[in-house]
Amino acid sequence: MAHPVRSRAEVLSTTPEGARHRLVLRAAEAAPRVRPGHLASLAADGGDGVLRECVPIVRADAAAGTVELVVDRAPTGGAVDLIAPLGTPFPVPEEAVVALLVGHAGHAAPLPALAEEIRARGGQVGFLLGAPTAAALHGVEQARALTQDVLVVTEDGSAGLPGPLADPVPQAVRAIGATVVHAAGPPAVLAAVAGAAAEAGARCWTMADTPMPCGTGLCAACVLPVDGADGVTRFARACTEGPVFDGARVRWADLGGVPDGLVGG
């Protein structure tokens, strides 16, 4: 459980990042609770809190009491209404593991912090980063600062290997001896990555990017069909039960519809 808190978070800095904005917020109570894969919901300070933006947390610094986010709209005031952390983060075992981290474009933003946590527990990481074009790649230099095992893929061939992001997954898993894949991206990309990871014999955890109007589970607009441990398919909220799911349990082909055998509304 994320144990979120709601606070008035001071905006320490706002930096343009492509078409988006990177925020550094002072959130002393929330920061120590954040783990890679968690979400944050924010609204303009002084607003009614109804119109919110729910985004992945890029990283948190417990000692400094700060939280970093990448958002579509830069706040105009000196603070925001913040609810964090939300959702279910990437599972990181206490023992050392070898993990392949796969990120699509800006969705890769939370992965360096995850890599740091895996390495802090004695594990090893490799990165597979992709995007439609070279200009849309994200986090390549951060990844290279953490490991020499960084592979870049672009769909148009403008950087690295040409082709879809999922294509090199089996090769990359075998190259570093990974037993687990952690992936972040849109559903179509995650479906392909999860399938490729299964082909390579690696477990795959997927951080799904779906529209999350509230981020708190109340609106139920971000549901995905997910098979439970009992084999029954139910709708799971990406902002609550996710955004991180076992990639083998999500019924990717049934997103946007009501699959056969679904239990519940």
C-alpha positions as CSV (number, residue, x, y, z in Angstrom):
1,M,0.0,0.0,0.0
2,A,1.3,3.4,-0.9
3,H,0.1,5.3,2.2
4,P,-0.4,8.7,0.4
5,V,-0.5,12.0,2.0
6,R,-2.1,15.3,0.8
7,S,0.0,18.4,1.2
8,R,0.6,21.9,-0.2
9,A,3.9,21.3,-2.0
10,E,6.1,24.2,-2.8
11,V,7.4,24.5,-6.3
12,L,11.2,24.7,-6.1
13,S,11.9,24.7,-9.8
14,T,10.2,24.3,-13.2
15,T,12.3,23.3,-16.2
16,P,11.1,22.8,-19.8
17,E,11.6,19.2,-21.0
18,G,10.5,19.0,-24.6
19,A,6.8,19.8,-24.7
20,R,6.5,19.1,-21.0
21,H,7.8,20.5,-17.8
22,R,10.0,19.0,-15.0
23,L,8.9,20.1,-11.5
24,V,10.9,19.8,-8.3
25,L,8.5,20.0,-5.3
26,R,9.2,20.3,-1.6
27,A,7.1,17.5,-0.2
28,A,8.8,16.4,3.0
29,E,6.1,14.0,4.2
30,A,5.5,12.3,0.9
31,A,9.2,12.0,-0.3
32,P,10.3,9.2,2.1
33,R,7.3,7.1,1.1
34,V,8.0,7.1,-2.6
35,R,9.2,4.0,-4.5
36,P,9.9,3.7,-8.2
37,G,6.7,3.3,-10.1
38,H,4.6,5.4,-7.7
39,L,2.3,8.1,-9.0
40,A,1.3,11.6,-7.8
41,S,-1.9,13.6,-8.3
42,L,-1.6,17.3,-8.4
43,A,-3.8,20.4,-8.9
44,A,-3.3,24.1,-8.9
45,D,-2.8,25.5,-5.5
46,G,-6.0,27.3,-4.4
47,G,-8.2,25.4,-6.8
48,D,-11.0,23.1,-5.9
49,G,-8.8,20.0,-6.4
50,V,-11.3,18.4,-8.8
51,L,-9.3,19.0,-12.0
52,R,-6.1,17.1,-11.3
53,E,-3.2,15.7,-13.3
54,C,-2.0,12.2,-12.3
55,V,1.6,11.5,-13.4
56,P,4.5,9.1,-12.6
57,I,6.9,10.2,-9.9
58,V,10.4,10.5,-11.6
59,R,12.3,10.3,-8.3
60,A,12.2,11.4,-4.7
61,D,14.9,12.5,-2.3
62,A,13.9,11.6,1.3
63,A,16.8,13.5,2.8
64,A,16.0,16.7,0.9
65,G,12.2,16.2,1.1
66,T,11.7,16.7,-2.6
67,V,9.7,15.0,-5.3
68,E,10.3,15.3,-9.1
69,L,7.6,15.1,-11.7
70,V,7.2,15.6,-15.4
71,V,3.9,17.3,-16.2
72,D,1.9,18.6,-19.2
73,R,1.0,22.0,-17.6
74,A,3.5,24.1,-15.6
75,P,1.9,25.5,-12.5
76,T,1.5,29.2,-12.4
77,G,1.7,29.6,-8.7
78,G,4.4,28.9,-6.1
79,A,2.7,25.7,-4.8
80,V,0.5,22.8,-5.9
81,D,-2.0,20.6,-4.1
82,L,-0.2,17.2,-4.1
83,I,-1.4,13.7,-3.2
84,A,1.5,11.2,-3.2
85,P,2.6,8.5,-3.4
86,L,-0.2,6.7,-5.2
87,G,-0.5,3.3,-6.8
88,T,1.6,0.1,-6.7
89,P,5.3,0.5,-7.4
90,F,7.8,-1.8,-9.1
91,P,8.5,-4.8,-6.9
92,V,12.2,-4.9,-6.0
93,P,13.3,-8.0,-4.0
94,E,15.8,-7.7,-1.1
95,E,18.2,-10.1,-2.8
96,A,20.3,-9.1,-5.8
97,V,18.8,-9.5,-9.3
98,V,19.8,-8.8,-12.8
99,A,17.1,-6.7,-14.5
100,L,16.5,-5.3,-17.9
101,L,14.8,-1.9,-17.8
102,V,12.8,-1.1,-20.9
103,G,11.4,2.4,-21.5
104,H,9.5,4.0,-24.4
105,A,10.1,7.7,-25.0
106,G,9.2,9.9,-22.0
107,H,7.7,6.9,-20.2
108,A,11.3,5.9,-19.3
109,A,11.6,8.8,-16.8
110,P,11.1,6.7,-13.6
111,L,13.5,3.9,-14.7
112,P,16.9,5.5,-13.6
113,A,15.6,5.7,-10.0
114,L,14.5,2.1,-10.2
115,A,17.9,1.1,-11.5
116,E,19.6,2.9,-8.5
117,E,17.4,0.9,-6.1
118,I,18.2,-2.4,-7.7
119,R,22.0,-1.6,-7.7
120,A,21.8,-0.5,-4.1
121,R,20.7,-4.0,-3.2
122,G,23.6,-5.5,-5.1
123,G,21.9,-6.2,-8.4
124,Q,22.8,-5.4,-11.9
125,V,20.8,-3.5,-14.6
126,G,20.7,-3.0,-18.4
127,F,18.6,-0.5,-20.3
128,L,16.7,-0.8,-23.5
129,L,15.4,2.6,-24.5
130,G,13.3,3.4,-27.5
131,A,11.1,6.0,-29.2
132,P,9.6,6.8,-32.6
133,T,12.5,9.1,-33.4
134,A,15.9,10.1,-31.9
135,A,14.4,13.4,-30.7
136,A,11.8,11.6,-28.6
137,L,14.3,9.4,-26.7
138,H,14.5,9.9,-23.0
139,G,17.0,9.1,-20.3
140,V,19.8,7.7,-22.4
141,E,22.6,9.7,-20.7
142,Q,21.2,8.9,-17.3
143,A,21.2,5.2,-18.2
144,R,24.8,5.4,-19.5
145,A,25.9,6.9,-16.2
146,L,24.6,3.8,-14.4
147,T,25.7,1.0,-16.7
148,Q,27.5,0.3,-19.9
149,D,24.7,-2.0,-21.0
150,V,22.4,0.5,-22.7
151,L,20.8,-0.3,-26.0
152,V,18.9,2.4,-28.0
153,V,16.1,1.7,-30.6
154,T,14.2,4.1,-32.8
155,E,11.3,3.2,-35.1
156,D,12.6,5.4,-37.9
157,G,16.3,4.3,-37.4
158,S,17.4,7.8,-36.6
159,A,19.4,6.5,-33.6
160,G,20.5,3.1,-32.5
161,L,18.9,0.0,-33.9
162,P,15.9,0.5,-36.3
163,G,12.5,-1.0,-35.5
164,P,10.0,-1.5,-32.6
165,L,11.2,-1.4,-29.0
166,A,10.2,-4.9,-28.2
167,D,12.2,-6.6,-31.0
168,P,15.6,-6.7,-29.2
169,V,14.1,-7.7,-25.8
170,P,15.0,-11.5,-26.0
171,Q,18.5,-10.7,-27.2
172,A,19.0,-8.1,-24.5
173,V,17.7,-10.4,-21.7
174,R,20.2,-13.1,-22.8
175,A,23.1,-10.7,-23.2
176,I,23.0,-9.6,-19.5
177,G,21.5,-12.7,-18.0
178,A,18.4,-10.9,-16.8
179,T,15.7,-12.8,-14.9
180,V,13.3,-9.9,-14.8
181,V,12.2,-7.1,-17.1
182,H,10.8,-3.8,-15.9
183,A,9.0,-1.9,-18.6
184,A,7.3,1.5,-18.9
185,G,5.3,2.7,-21.8
186,P,1.9,2.8,-23.6
187,P,-0.2,-0.4,-23.6
188,A,0.6,-1.4,-27.2
189,V,4.3,-1.3,-26.5
190,L,4.0,-3.1,-23.1
191,A,2.0,-5.9,-24.7
192,A,4.8,-6.6,-27.2
193,V,7.5,-6.2,-24.5
194,A,5.7,-8.6,-22.1
195,G,5.4,-11.2,-24.9
196,A,9.0,-10.9,-25.8
197,A,10.1,-11.2,-22.2
198,A,8.0,-14.3,-21.8
199,E,9.7,-15.7,-24.9
200,A,13.1,-15.1,-23.3
201,G,12.0,-16.8,-20.0
202,A,12.0,-13.6,-17.9
203,R,9.3,-12.3,-15.7
204,C,8.0,-8.9,-16.8
205,W,6.6,-6.0,-14.7
206,T,4.8,-3.3,-16.7
207,M,4.1,0.3,-15.7
208,A,1.0,1.1,-17.8
209,D,0.4,4.5,-19.1
210,T,-3.4,5.0,-19.3
211,P,-5.6,8.1,-18.8
212,M,-6.0,8.7,-15.0
213,P,-8.4,11.6,-14.4
214,C,-8.3,11.4,-10.6
215,G,-5.4,9.2,-9.6
216,T,-7.1,8.1,-6.5
217,G,-9.3,5.2,-7.8
218,L,-12.6,7.0,-7.4
219,C,-13.5,7.6,-11.0
220,A,-12.5,4.1,-12.3
221,A,-11.7,5.5,-15.7
222,C,-8.3,3.8,-15.9
223,V,-9.3,0.1,-15.6
224,L,-7.5,-2.7,-17.4
225,P,-8.6,-6.4,-17.6
226,V,-6.2,-8.4,-15.4
227,D,-6.2,-12.1,-14.6
228,G,-6.0,-12.7,-10.8
229,A,-4.1,-15.4,-9.1
230,D,-7.3,-17.4,-9.1
231,G,-7.4,-17.3,-12.9
232,V,-10.4,-15.0,-12.9
233,T,-10.3,-11.8,-15.0
234,R,-11.4,-8.6,-13.3
235,F,-11.0,-4.9,-14.0
236,A,-8.1,-3.4,-12.1
237,R,-7.5,0.4,-11.7
238,A,-4.2,1.5,-13.1
239,C,-3.9,4.3,-10.5
240,T,-4.6,2.0,-7.5
241,E,-3.9,-1.7,-8.2
242,G,-1.4,-0.5,-10.8
243,P,0.2,1.3,-12.5
244,V,2.7,-1.6,-12.2
245,F,1.2,-5.0,-13.2
246,D,2.6,-8.4,-13.9
247,G,2.7,-8.2,-17.7
248,A,1.7,-11.8,-18.1
249,R,-1.6,-11.2,-16.3
250,V,-2.8,-8.2,-18.2
251,R,-5.2,-9.1,-21.1
252,W,-3.6,-6.6,-23.5
253,A,-5.6,-7.5,-26.5
254,D,-8.9,-6.8,-24.6
255,L,-8.0,-3.2,-23.5
256,G,-10.9,-0.9,-24.2
257,G,-13.5,-3.6,-24.1
258,V,-15.2,-6.1,-21.8
259,P,-13.5,-9.5,-22.3
260,D,-15.2,-12.8,-22.1
261,G,-15.2,-14.2,-18.6
262,L,-14.8,-10.9,-16.8
263,V,-16.2,-10.8,-13.3
264,G,-17.6,-7.6,-11.9
265,G,-18.3,-4.3,-13.6
